[in-house]
Amino acid sequence: MKKRKYLMEVLIVTDSKGKVDNAKDKVIGEVKELVGKVTGNEELELKGKIQSSKSDLKARMNIGDKVHEIKEGAAERLNDIIDKKKDTTE
């Protein structure tokens, strides 16, 4: 049971980290875009737009949620295997 709880905590932390990383990319992209506009650096402005847009796309596609679902399913199957093995050895 402790292993199962640990796996679930890892999944939650991983999902939260993905959301934080996505928000960080959005902010950094917007800052790059703004700095590029202010300084007249079109390359930096474009990089910022791309980074910000990439973040928006990830959010719209719910990639983090899908990855979380896949990880949760894998953890559940792994726990079932561990439980079955434990039952046969007891």
Steps between C-alpha positions, in 0.01 A plus 500: 500500500786741570634443148161582351472821702853600399426439131188715519695780669763483226227528236347805668836675534588421137170642376539815709856546375375483140243771564759722670745448214233589248409820685870588530547454124201726434637780719854469366368503144299815563800671659723407206239633260471828689877546531535425130240766414656761728854439376406451136637143508263319265666163558447518877144622447430203272656253745279641773187467288589141416568408863178662619295341222650158574391539861147595391482199271608262775235644730226468238591144415504400867820309439574501871164341578548230237849421625363489854230253392755277330731508803210431735392200293854366491539544875171322559605206283837485672333500840270216388802296390677568829187406698456174304863407549472581870186283529671201338805525728302525822 
